[in-house]
Amino acid sequence: MRRTRTLALLALLLPLSATAAGDWVHPDGRPVAQTESMKARDGFGASLLVTTDRDWLAKWQTPAETTPQFTVASEVHAGDQVSILAFVSNPKLDANGVAHVQCDVRLTLPDGSVATEQKDLPCVNAALNGPAHQVFLTNLRIEFTAQADAPKGTWTVYVVARDTLRGVSLPLQASYELR
């Protein structure tokens, strides 16, 4: 049986801010717990999501007052479409109002070997469309279909999101089980 859970990314997708210490806080000031896939430090925040939603982009492109809900992929089967998405909040802006966030990504197989690895990808290198403290979808989007002959077991995605202007790196990870 396929076990996935729906995660209302309320903590991620509402306009959040980060305190000077780097903690995520809700608009009402309540702290948001940091996890392996959602971290913040020194005002910069980043999050990683693995989903099997084929319509993830339509869910993301909703009005600001609508909180998108994504299916978090904890278990994946052959033929499932998998999308790996990264989000950031509050990157430091240069004098022209441009954010500079780079990402390193590594996907490991169940035996620990590396399926793919790329460094210094331009995750955000543009002026932001809205206040910097909001949550932004980065350019890091990996999409593939799980193949029947792929190794079964736990696949892990590692992403390091770097706010190059602020000098902050956030290591993130998310896993899913290929059955």
C-alpha positions in Angstrom: 0.0 0.0 0.0 1.3 3.4 -0.9 2.0 5.5 2.2 2.2 9.2 1.6 1.2 12.0 3.8 -0.2 15.3 2.8 1.6 18.2 4.3 0.0 21.5 4.5 3.1 23.6 4.1 1.5 26.2 6.3 4.7 26.8 8.1 6.6 27.0 4.8 4.3 28.8 2.5 2.8 31.6 4.6 4.8 34.8 4.7 7.4 33.8 7.2 10.3 35.8 8.6 13.4 34.7 10.3 14.7 36.3 13.5 18.2 37.6 13.8 19.2 34.3 15.3 17.9 32.6 12.1 14.8 30.9 13.6 11.7 30.5 11.4 8.7 32.3 13.0 5.1 32.3 12.0 3.5 35.7 11.2 2.1 35.7 14.8 5.6 35.2 16.2 5.4 31.5 17.2 8.6 29.6 16.4 8.6 27.0 13.7 10.7 23.9 14.4 13.7 23.3 12.2 14.0 19.9 10.5 16.4 18.2 8.2 14.5 19.5 5.2 13.7 23.0 6.6 16.3 25.2 8.2 17.1 28.9 8.8 20.2 30.7 10.1 21.2 34.4 10.4 17.9 35.4 8.7 18.1 33.1 5.7 15.8 30.2 5.3 15.6 27.2 3.0 13.4 24.1 2.5 13.5 21.0 0.4 10.4 19.0 -0.7 10.1 15.7 -2.5 6.6 15.3 -4.0 4.7 13.0 -6.3 2.2 15.7 -7.2 2.1 16.0 -11.0 0.3 19.3 -10.5 2.8 20.8 -8.1 3.3 23.9 -10.2 -0.4 24.6 -10.5 -0.6 24.2 -6.7 2.3 26.7 -6.2 0.9 29.3 -8.6 -2.2 30.1 -6.5 -3.1 33.5 -5.1 -1.0 34.6 -2.1 -3.9 34.1 0.3 -4.1 30.4 -0.7 -1.8 28.0 1.1 -0.7 25.2 -1.3 -0.9 21.6 -0.1 1.6 19.2 -1.5 1.9 15.4 -1.1 5.2 14.6 0.5 6.7 11.5 -1.1 7.7 9.1 1.6 7.1 6.0 -0.6 7.5 5.9 -4.3 6.7 3.1 -6.8 7.8 2.4 -10.4 6.1 4.8 -12.7 5.6 7.5 -10.2 6.7 11.0 -11.2 9.0 12.5 -8.6 9.7 16.2 -8.2 12.4 17.6 -6.0 11.8 21.3 -5.2 13.8 23.8 -3.1 12.4 27.0 -1.5 14.2 30.0 0.1 13.2 32.9 2.2 14.9 36.2 3.1 18.0 36.0 1.0 20.2 39.1 1.3 19.8 41.4 -1.7 22.6 43.3 -3.4 22.5 47.1 -4.1 20.4 46.4 -7.2 17.9 44.3 -5.2 19.1 41.0 -6.6 19.4 37.8 -4.6 22.3 35.4 -5.1 21.6 31.9 -3.9 23.5 28.9 -5.1 22.8 25.2 -4.5 24.7 22.0 -4.4 22.6 18.9 -5.0 23.4 15.2 -4.5 21.0 12.2 -4.9 22.2 9.0 -3.4 21.0 5.4 -4.1 20.0 3.0 -1.4 23.6 1.5 -1.3 25.0 5.0 -0.7 26.5 5.5 -4.1 25.8 8.8 -5.9 23.2 8.8 -8.7 23.8 12.5 -9.5 25.8 15.4 -8.1 26.0 19.0 -9.2 27.6 22.0 -7.5 27.1 25.8 -7.6 23.8 25.7 -9.4 22.1 29.1 -9.6 19.1 28.6 -7.4 18.1 32.3 -7.2 20.0 35.0 -9.2 17.4 37.7 -9.8 15.4 40.4 -8.2 12.6 38.9 -6.1 8.9 39.3 -7.0 7.7 40.4 -3.5 9.2 41.1 -0.1 12.4 39.0 0.6 10.9 37.5 3.8 8.3 35.6 1.7 8.9 32.1 0.5 10.3 31.7 -3.1 10.5 28.7 -5.3 14.1 28.3 -6.5 15.3 27.3 -10.0 16.4 23.9 -8.5 13.8 21.5 -9.8 14.6 17.9 -10.5 11.9 15.8 -12.0 12.0 12.2 -13.1 9.9 9.0 -13.3 10.8 6.2 -11.0 11.9 3.3 -13.2 11.0 -0.4 -12.5 14.7 -1.4 -12.7 15.9 1.3 -10.3 17.4 0.0 -7.0 14.8 -0.5 -4.3 15.3 1.1 -0.9 15.9 4.6 0.6 17.0 7.3 -1.9 18.2 10.5 -0.2 18.4 14.0 -1.7 21.0 16.4 -0.2 20.9 20.1 -1.0 23.1 22.9 0.3 21.5 26.3 -0.2 24.0 29.1 0.0 23.1 32.8 0.4 26.3 34.0 -1.1 25.8 37.6 -0.1 25.1 36.7 3.5 27.7 34.0 3.7 25.2 31.4 5.1 25.0 27.8 3.9 22.1 25.5 4.9 22.5 21.8 4.5 19.1 20.1 3.8 18.1 16.5 3.2 14.9 14.5 2.3 14.4 10.8 1.7 11.9 8.6 0.0 11.6 4.8 -0.1 11.5 3.3 -3.6 9.3 0.1 -3.4 
